[in-house]
């Protein structure tokens, strides 16, 4: 039997050991001499560091994100330094180093701040929780803005202890009151809590993106744990660097110069980090860009000059999307001068389009600026339901809206993410019709949309994951009489 060699590799594909099997191993009368030779590959310091701080299977198990990691490391370092400045200011405000300082007073202030922080966590989690996944990039940057606002309120809090509010101009004067300082600490706690809620949800969405967009699927838990390890090291480095900065920065002017420089770098690094992320899930803004580029007879820089339908890749859409934008806005990106077509909410209650106008609203319809729409009557509602009987959604106007057109999409039982995308494209076409930018047809084009959906999937988009709906949508069950309706009505659910 010839000599055999067995190689052993780790989850990243690196050779860690090799085994040589001698030919005598195949014989029944094997000798007592060593028949298996083992050769271990020496592990370099780079290998050790990559094993500790990089996810298992790197780089095959994560999507390309080297630039994101660099910017994320820079922002974490700057945030740690700025946090030390804020912590020193809070301790100074509590009276550290002063003989007349009271530990009980400091504890009471900490308790009040913590109460505001916990209440804000509950409220923010309720109102923003379901919006974090669809708008992950927006809230990832917003989280750091909230964090910086918290640092600013902490830093200015000691100076507010010498000011008090008055009822006469200029409404602020020097005194011994501490109400402004307490308010500043409470605002700091509230913003820090909002940062925690928003950062947690958006970071999870980005972690899932990086773990599932590589050549092979990675471990989300491992990626999150390794990311936490890297942030811990960066925070430690920031604290070490901060001790040197604190030793030389004492006066107010230099403190604020260093602080705002760090905060500027922090926001800039976070902005660059979210800009380099290319998500493959469609939210409402990305759907705007996709449909505008695809629909026929589109002029401008997005579609082909011939007007031929075009499917944009996730990278092309990422270069065109904005970080902060109203997700409910319908934009015609081929018209750079007046891109706004109106607004549309997905998952609305049926009452949003059927509720009767009150006497006050009826009087308001006579005033300038009102769109003149009225709530549909019974026969019109029946016609609307019949028009959308073959769809998993109902699209109609908000009869109470003022100014720009506002539409609502009511979802039916069995709706899927593809239905959300079609409803959004339908709303865009309605907005173009009302604005005189398209011929008068409410049809999104059944065959046209099917081809669009096939092209979207072929381009690498993840349509089934769904990012079009924010909030807990209402679902309609359309039937005759009591058919399909339960004996009880579920309680109202939130819709952001």
Number of C-alpha atoms within 10 A of each C-alpha: 10 9 10 11 14 10 11 14 11 12 13 16 12 12 15 14 15 16 15 15 19 16 14 17 15 12 9 7 8 12 10 6 7 11 15 15 11 13 12 11 12 10 10 9 9 9 12 11 10 15 17 13 18 21 25 20 18 18 17 19 23 26 20 17 14 11 15 18 14 13 20 19 20 18 25 23 25 24 24 23 25 26 25 21 23 23 14 16 23 21 15 16 20 21 17 16 9 9 7 8 13 12 12 9 12 16 12 11 17 16 13 15 20 18 15 18 22 15 14 20 21 13 14 18 19 13 13 18 18 18 24 25 24 23 23 24 25 20 27 26 26 22 25 26 19 22 24 27 19 25 28 22 23 26 29 18 25 23 15 22 20 16 17 17 16 10 7 8 8 8 9 13 14 11 12 11 15 18 15 19 23 19 16 23 28 24 20 27 28 26 26 24 27 27 25 19 22 27 22 16 22 24 19 17 19 19 18 18 19 23 23 17 17 16 13 15 16 23 19 19 13 15 22 16 15 19 16 13 15 17 18 13 15 20 19 15 15 20 18 13 16 19 13 10 16 14 8 10 15 10 8 9 10 11 20 16 11 16 23 14 13 21 24 15 16 24 19 15 22 25 21 17 24 23 18 17 21 21 22 20 20 26 22 26 23 22 21 23 23 25 28 27 27 23 22 16 16 23 18 15 12 20 23 16 11 10 16 15 19 20 24 21 17 21 13 14 23 20 12 13 14 14 19 12 11 11 21 18 19 27 24 24 23 17 15 11 8 10 13 18 24 22 22 26 23 26 25 24 19 17 11 18 23 19 15 16 16 10 8 8 15 14 10 15 17 11 11 10 11 16 18 16 15 19 18 19 12 10 9 12 15 11 13 15 16 12 12 12 13 9 16 21 25 24 25 20 22 23 23 22 16 16 11 14 21 23 25 23 27 25 26 20 12 11 14 16 17 17 17 25 24 23 25 25 24 20 27 23 26 27 26 22 16 14 13 10 14 13 11 12 11 13 12 18 15 10 9 14 19 13 12 21 18 11 17 22 13 12 14 13 18 17 20 12 14 18 23 30 22 25 20 15 19 19 18 21 12 14 9 7 7 9 9 11 13 9 7 6 7 7 6 9 10 13 18 18
